[in-house]
Amino acid sequence: MENLINAFLSYERIEKGLAENTIMAYGRDLAKFLAFLSKQKRALADIRRDDIVDFLASLYRQKLDSRSVARHLVTLRNFFRFAVAEGAVPADPTLTLESPKIRRSLPGYLRLEEVDRLLEQPDLRTPFGVRDKAMLEVLYSTGLRVSELIGLRVGDLEMKMGCLRCIGKGDKERLVPVGRKAIEAVQNYLSEARSLLLRKRRPGPTTPYLFINRLGGKLSRVGVWKILSDYGRRAGLRGRLTPHKLRHSFATHLLEGGADLRSVQLMLGHADISTTQIYTHVVEERLKHIYKAHHPRA
């Protein structure tokens, strides 16, 4: 089964072009499933629907929430679809299984005054502060995912047009508008700080990536998380600051300002508008406010 799992992961990576983080998540989920089958002493060809149910039940016993269990089921569905196509199993045991019911929680986001406080934290007297200011401004101005942010290249920004080009999930390219303040922060970073950080780079070709680390190389996901977490503490924000919280803040503030859901979907890079609909609570609150402000009997 290990060989089949490796073949499946290669197929998802090469043929379907899925992101490396998705491939890694599939690998972790299937490793858990393989360990479960080993304990149950079940061969791949003998797996039935009840075995899948038992596996999912074991995840609940490990205190995983319904969202995580649903993700494991998606992994298994994709894997067994591949296994059937390859002739490794006679039938797909996941076909009649329903996904766990997921209660969609409202995403956490920052208030406008909290965003202002956060953006004041970087020390613009240092190259790292100038870099971090530009990074925070871009994240809040565009709603980029952290993987999209660290993948930005210098040439991806169209300063005069006020937009940037990024590669999202599934290697899909999109154009995203960038605000004036974010552009100014990036221009300041490019003219004053980036060249200073590049001096610490080991001999070799210059990195094309926009945001670079202390050694002049590409900034990592973990690096961005640590930077944001530190600035969140300094700003006294509620809870831990993450790239996704800034992404949620971007979407929420757009909708509060009157943007339509379809436009926000395009800017966030959501393939399906149902994903964006988690933000409809903002639209509903705005409608309530308009009603109370203008209806004579509100």
N, C-alpha and C positions, 0 to 999 in steps of 0.2 A: 504493500500500500504506500510505502514511503516514496517509491519510484513514481507511482501514479500522482501523488501529491506534488512532487517536484515538477512533473510534466504539466500538471494543471497550473501551477504558479508561473511556469515559463509561458504557457499559453496566454494567461491573463496579462502578463507583462508585455509580451512581444506582439501577440495577435490583437489583443483588445486595447493595448496601450494604457493600462491602468497605472495610476500613480504608485510609486514605490511604497509609500505609507500604507496604501490599501493592500498591496501584495504582502507586506509584512504582517498586517492584521489578519489576512486570510491564513498565512502560515501559522500564526499563533493559535488561531481558532482550530485549525486542523490538527495541530500538535496535541491540543487538549482532547480532541475527539479520538485521536489515535491512542492516547494514553488510556482513555475510557474503554476503548475496544479491547486493549491489551488486558486490562483487569477483568473484563467480561469474557475474555477468550473467544471473541467473535471474529470470524473471517469476513473480509470485505463482501464477498459474494453472498454471504448469509445474512447481511444486515437487512432488517425489516423496519417498518414504521415504528413499532414498539421500542426498538433500540434507540431510535432518534428521540422519541418521547422520554425515555429513561435518561438519555444524555442531557437533554434540556432540563429535566427535573433535577439532575445533579448540579447543574449550574445555579439553579435557584437555591439549592441547599448550601452552596458556597457564597450565598448572599449577593449574587449578581442581580442587578435590577432588570426590569423587563426590556429596556432598550438594549442592554448588552446581550441578553438571551436572544432577542430578535436578530441582532447582528450575527450571532453564531449560526442561527438558522439560515440566514441569507447566504452565508459562506457555504454551508452544507448543501443548499439547493444548487448553487453554482457548481460546486464540486461534483455532485452526483449527476447533474446534467452533462458535465464533461465526461464522467465515468461511463455513462450510458452510451454517449456518442463514440467513445473509444472501445466499447464492447467489453468493458471490465466488469460491469454488473448487468444483470438481466433487466432490472427495472429501477426506477427512481423511488426510494422509500420516503422522500420528503413531499411527494406530489400532493397528498391529501392533508398535509399539516397546515394549520392556520397559524399565522404569526401572533405572538403575544400582544395583547392590547397595551398600547403605550400611551400613557398620559403625557401629553406634550406640555412641558413646563415653560413658562414665559422666560425668555432669555434675560439675563442680567445686563444692565446697561448703566452708563454714567449719566448723571444730570449735567446740564450745560455748565453750571458753575464748577462741577468736579472736573470736567474736561479742561476748562480754563486753568484751574489750579494745577492739573497734571502737566499741561504744556508750559507752565512757568518753571518747572523743576530743573531741566537740564542747564548746566553751567556753560554758558556760551563763551567763556574765557578759555575753554579747553577744546581740543579737536574732537574728543569723544562726546562732549556736551553738544557741540554743533551737529555732529552726526546723529546723536540721539534725538535732538530737537527735530531734525529733518525727518527722521524715521517715524516719530510720533505724529507729526503733522500729516505725513503721507498715509499712515494707517487710518487716522481719523477722517481724513479728507476723501479716501477712496473705498474704505471697507475691505481692503485686501485681506486674504488669508495669509497666515505667517509664511507658508510655503511660497506663495506668490510674491511676497515682499522680498524674501531673501533671494529669490530667483530673478529679481529685477536687474537689468543691465543698464549701464549709463545711457546707451542708445535707445532704450525703451521709453524714455520721457520725451514728449514733444512739448517743449516749453511754450512755444508761440501758440500752439493749438490748445494748450491747457488740458492735455490728456496724457495717459500713459498706456502702453501695450503690455499685457501680462498673460502668462500661460496658466490657466486654471486646471481644475480636475479633468482627467481624461485628455490632457494636452490640448485643451480647447483655448484658443486665443480670443481675447476680447479687448476692446478699448474702454477705458474708464476715465471720466472727467476728473481733473485734479484742481483743487481750489487755489486761489491766488496766494494765500499765506503758505500753503504747502510748497508751491513752486518757488517762492522766495526763500524758504528754508532750505530747499534742495540746492538752489543756486548758491546760497551762502556756503553750504557744505562743500559743494564742488570747487568753489573758488578758494576757500580758506582752509579746509580741514582734510579732505580726502587725500590730497597729495602728501600731507604730513604723515598720515597713517600708512601710505604706501611705502614710505622710506624704510619702514621696519620689515618689509617683505623680504624673504630670502631671494637670492638671485634667480631670475627666471622671467618668463613672460608676465606682463602686467595683467592683473585680474580684470575682467570686463564688468564684474558685478558692482552694483551701485553702493550697497552698504557692506563695508568690510570690517574685519575684526582687528584686534590689537597687533596681529602679525601681518596685516595687510592682505589677508585672504578673505574668502567668502564668509559672511556672518552665518552662524548656524541657527536652527530653530531653537535649540536650548539656550543659546546666547541671547536671542530676542526675548524669550520668556523670562530670563533672569534680569535683563535690563528693565523690562516693563514692571516686573514684580518689585524691584527696588524703587522705581519712581512712584509706583502706587503707594508704597509704604511712606515715602517722603511726603506725598501729597495728602496723606491721611485718608485715603479712599476706603469705602466700605468693601470688605472682602478682598480677595486677591485679584490683582489686575492681570488679565491675560489678553493676548491678541484678539481672541474671539469676543471678549467683552467690548473692545473698541469697535469691532466689526458690528456688533449689535447696536452700539451707541450710534454709529454712522447711519444704520438703517432706521432706527427709531427716530432720530432727529430729522431725517429727511421726511419721514411720514408725518411727523408733528408739524413740519413746515409746509405741508400740503402736497408733497410728491405722491404720485400714484404708485400702486403696488407693482404694476408691470415694469415701470422704469427702475424701481428698486431691485426687482428681480434681475434685470439685465446688468445693472451695475455690480450686484453681488456675484453674478455668474452662476445663479441657480438654474439647473437644467429644467426644472419643473416649478411652476408658480406655487404649487402646493407647499413647497419648502419655504417659500417666502411668506406664506399665509400665517405663519406663526406670529408675524408682526401685526396682524389685523387688530389686535387689542389696542394698538396705538390709534388706528383709524376709528375704531369704535369710541374711544375716549374723546377724540376730536369732534365726532358727530354729537356726542352728548353735550360737550361744551358749547357747540354752535346752537344746539337746540335750546339749552338753558339760557343762552345769551339773547336769542332772537324770538323765541316763541312767546306770545303774550300770556300763555297759561302754563309756562314751564315751571 
